[in-house]
Amino acid sequence: MKQIKMALMALLLLPVANTISAQTKTETIKVSGNCGMCAKKIETAAKDAGATTAVWNKKTKELKVTFDAATSSNDAIQKMVASVGYDTEKYTADEKVYKNLHECCQYDNKRTSK
């Protein structure tokens, strides 16, 4: 009888466990930048937007983020990264913010390539 109760309890909890793990997402976002200072600002912005992990690769220009889909989103992370001066695949940083980046952080972008 005890084993039956345990089995039933496990079956009841299984959907809850799947729902919890299904909310965690890992995604890769293209983000412009140049150096270690850029990496720090990009990763901090992503975490401020709700990412639990954020790693930007300066060689590939990719930000790998993990976040809880119930509390954050890819869109929110991209908006926050753009708000600190870095273009993403979906958002362009404000020109004023971009121009305030350190000189070495001013990557090639639509503004400088014209």
C-alpha positions as CSV (number, residue, x, y, z in Angstrom):
1,M,0.0,0.0,0.0
2,K,2.8,2.4,0.9
3,Q,4.5,1.7,-2.5
4,I,1.2,2.5,-4.3
5,K,0.9,5.8,-2.5
6,M,4.5,6.7,-3.4
7,A,4.0,5.8,-7.0
8,L,0.8,7.9,-7.2
9,M,2.6,10.8,-5.5
10,A,5.4,10.6,-8.0
11,L,2.9,10.6,-10.9
12,L,1.2,13.6,-9.5
13,L,4.4,15.6,-9.1
14,L,5.8,14.7,-12.5
15,P,3.8,17.4,-14.5
16,V,4.8,20.0,-12.0
17,A,8.5,19.1,-12.4
18,N,8.2,19.2,-16.2
19,T,6.5,22.6,-16.0
20,I,9.3,24.1,-13.9
21,S,12.1,22.9,-16.1
22,A,10.2,23.8,-19.3
23,Q,10.3,27.5,-18.2
24,T,14.1,27.7,-18.3
25,K,15.3,28.7,-21.8
26,T,18.8,28.9,-23.2
27,E,19.2,31.1,-26.3
28,T,21.9,32.7,-28.4
29,I,21.6,36.4,-29.5
30,K,23.9,38.3,-31.9
31,V,25.3,41.3,-30.1
32,S,27.8,43.8,-31.5
33,G,30.9,44.7,-29.4
34,N,34.7,44.5,-29.4
35,C,36.4,43.8,-26.1
36,G,36.3,42.6,-22.5
37,M,34.7,45.8,-21.3
38,C,32.0,45.2,-23.8
39,A,31.5,41.7,-22.6
40,K,31.1,42.9,-19.0
41,K,28.5,45.5,-19.9
42,I,26.6,43.2,-22.2
43,E,26.5,40.3,-19.7
44,T,25.5,42.7,-16.8
45,A,22.7,44.1,-18.9
46,A,21.4,40.7,-19.8
47,K,21.5,39.7,-16.1
48,D,19.7,42.9,-15.2
49,A,17.0,41.9,-17.6
50,G,16.5,38.6,-15.9
51,A,19.1,36.2,-17.4
52,T,20.4,33.7,-14.9
53,T,23.5,33.2,-17.0
54,A,25.0,35.4,-19.7
55,V,28.2,34.8,-21.6
56,W,29.2,37.0,-24.6
57,N,31.8,35.7,-27.0
58,K,33.8,38.5,-28.6
59,K,35.0,36.3,-31.5
60,T,31.5,35.1,-32.6
61,K,29.7,38.3,-31.3
62,E,27.1,35.9,-29.6
63,L,25.5,36.2,-26.2
64,K,24.4,32.9,-24.8
65,V,21.8,33.5,-22.1
66,T,19.7,31.3,-19.8
67,F,16.6,32.7,-18.3
68,D,13.3,31.8,-16.7
69,A,10.6,32.3,-19.4
70,A,8.1,33.1,-16.6
71,T,10.0,36.2,-15.5
72,S,12.1,37.3,-18.6
73,S,12.3,36.9,-22.3
74,N,14.8,37.1,-25.2
75,D,13.1,40.4,-26.2
76,A,13.5,41.9,-22.7
77,I,17.2,40.9,-22.7
78,Q,17.8,42.4,-26.2
79,K,16.2,45.7,-25.2
80,M,18.3,45.9,-22.1
81,V,21.5,45.2,-24.0
82,A,20.6,47.8,-26.6
83,S,19.8,50.3,-23.8
84,V,23.5,50.2,-22.6
85,G,24.8,50.9,-26.1
86,Y,25.1,47.6,-28.0
87,D,23.2,46.6,-31.1
88,T,21.4,43.3,-31.1
89,E,19.9,41.3,-33.9
90,K,16.5,43.0,-33.1
91,Y,17.3,46.4,-31.5
92,T,19.7,49.2,-32.4
93,A,21.3,51.1,-29.5
94,D,20.4,54.8,-29.1
95,E,23.1,56.9,-30.8
96,K,23.7,59.0,-27.8
97,V,24.3,56.0,-25.6
98,Y,26.5,54.4,-28.3
99,K,28.7,57.5,-28.6
100,N,29.2,57.5,-24.8
101,L,30.8,54.0,-25.0
102,H,34.6,53.9,-24.5
103,E,36.4,54.4,-27.8
104,C,37.5,50.8,-28.0
105,C,33.9,49.7,-27.5
106,Q,32.5,51.6,-30.5
107,Y,32.1,48.7,-32.9
108,D,31.3,49.0,-36.6
109,N,27.6,49.6,-36.9
110,K,25.1,51.2,-39.2
111,R,26.0,54.7,-37.9
112,T,29.8,54.3,-38.5
113,S,29.6,52.3,-41.7
114,K,28.0,55.1,-43.8
